[in-house]
Amino acid sequence: LQLALCIAFLAVCLLNMSALILARFLGRSHEIAIRRALGARRIDIVGQLLSEAAIIGGCGGLIGLLVAQLGTALVRRQPEDYAALVHLHPGLMMATFVLALVSSLLAALPPALRTLSGRVAMQISVAE
């Protein structure tokens, strides 16, 4: 049950992140349309959008790891017997960071592809 709740929470977070990224990418559709009109390939634009999402995901993963370290340090200061058992395994920390990167890329892929759909002339004229 706990694993199912964790997966559901992750899915909700990914959906929310995808919606925020879609809003951000659609706000930049005029810039993207101009770049396409000037000859930029679709794969280059998708690569740029995904690299931006990877940077955001990496920063989020690092902040999450810092918060986890802080929480672990606070728990270890407790006088209870279990406090000494609490630690963060390096493999778990790496898996958390990789999950943050992969999930941000998966959440950004549909908005990035959605941003590139449509005709360039239509996107330029609508934005003006």
N, C-alpha and C positions, 0 to 999 in steps of 0.2 A: 504494500500500500504506500509506503514512504517513497519507494522508487517511482511508482506511478505518479505520485504528487510532484516529485522533483522533475520528472519528464514533462508533466503538464505545465508546471511553472516555467520551465525552460522554453516550451513551445509558445506560451503567452509572451514571454520576454522577446523571443525571436520575431513574433508577429508584430509586436509593438515597435521593435527596432526596424523592421522592414518598412513599416508605415512611415516612420520618421525619416528613414533614408529616402523613401520614394518621394516624400514631400520636399526634401532637400534637393534631390536630383531633378524633379519636375520644376522647381524654382530656377534651376540653372538650364532649362531646356533651350532658352534663347542662345545662351553661350554655346551649348552643345551643337545646336543647329548651325550656328555660324562656323564653328570648327569643322562640321561636316561639309558645309558649302565651300570652305576653303581647301578641302581635300583630305581631311583627317579620316583615316580608316576607322570603321566601327570597332574593330578589335583594339585599336589604340585607345579609343574613348572608354570602352568597357574596362580596359586595363587600368586606366587612370581612376575611374570610379571605384573599382574594386581595391586598388591600392589605398585610396582614401579611407575606404571602409576597414581595410586591414589595419591601418594606422590607428583608427578609432578603436577597433577591437583590441589591438595590442595595448593601447593606453588603458582601456577599461580592464583588461586582464591584469595589468601591473597594479592598478589601483586596488582591484579586488584582492590580489595577493598581499598587498600592504595592509589592507584591512584585516585579512585573515591572520597575518602575523601579529598585528596589534591585539586582536581578539585572543589569540593563543597566549600571548604574553600576559594578558589580563587574567585569563583562566589559571595560568600557572602560578600566579601570585596568591591564589586562594589557599586557605589553610587546609582544605579537604585532602583526603588521601588520593583521590583520582586526579588531582591537579598535576602531579608529576607524570602521569601517563599521557597527557595531552601534548602532541607535537605534530608538526607538519612534515610529512615525508617528501623528500625531493621529487620523487616520481609523481606524486599527487600534485605537487606544485607545477611541474612541467605539463602534466595532463590538463590541469586547469587553464594554463596559459594557451595551450594548443586548442582546447575547446573554445576559448574566447575568440581566438583568431578564426577558426573554422566556422563557428556559428555566425560571426560578423560577416564573413564572406558569403555564407549561404543566405543570410538575411539580405545582403546587398545585391545578389545576383538577379533576382526577378526585377527589382526597381531599375537596375542598370540596363537590363534588356528592354524594359518597358519604356525607358527614357529615349531609347534609340528608335522606337517604332514611330511610324508616321513619316510624312513627307517633309523634307527640309524647308521648302518654300512655305508650306503651311505653318510650320513652327516659327519661322522668322516673321511672317506677316502677323501672326497672332500676338507675338510678343511686343510688336511695335504698337 
